Amino acid sequence: MADKTIIALREAALAYAEAVRTTQRFFDRLEDSSDPSVLVEYATLAEREKEAAEARLDALEAAGIEVPSIDESDPDN
């Protein structure tokens, strides 16, 4: 059986993937982007994605798995 760190990594990755899939399904069913409720719903989905991404990165860091940033604005790059 995998240790708790690996299980946490898997769960965080799954949660992030599901958040992204939920956003993708939102766009699949989108028909009227001028409806104000669209912006509200998208903002909620984007926040969930952000939180899930942060949790995934936290799990990776806790496991000691780190990769250099590919963001060119990173001063360490």
FENHU-V472141 format. One line per field, one symbol per residue. burial: I if it has 9 or more other ideal C-beta (glycine too) atoms within 8 Angstrom, else O. A space follows every 10 residues. Layout:
burial->???
//
This chain:
burial->OOOOIIIIII IIIOIIOIII OIIOOIOOOO OOOOOOOIOO IIOOIIOIIO IIIOIIOIII IOIOOOOOOO OOOOOOI
//
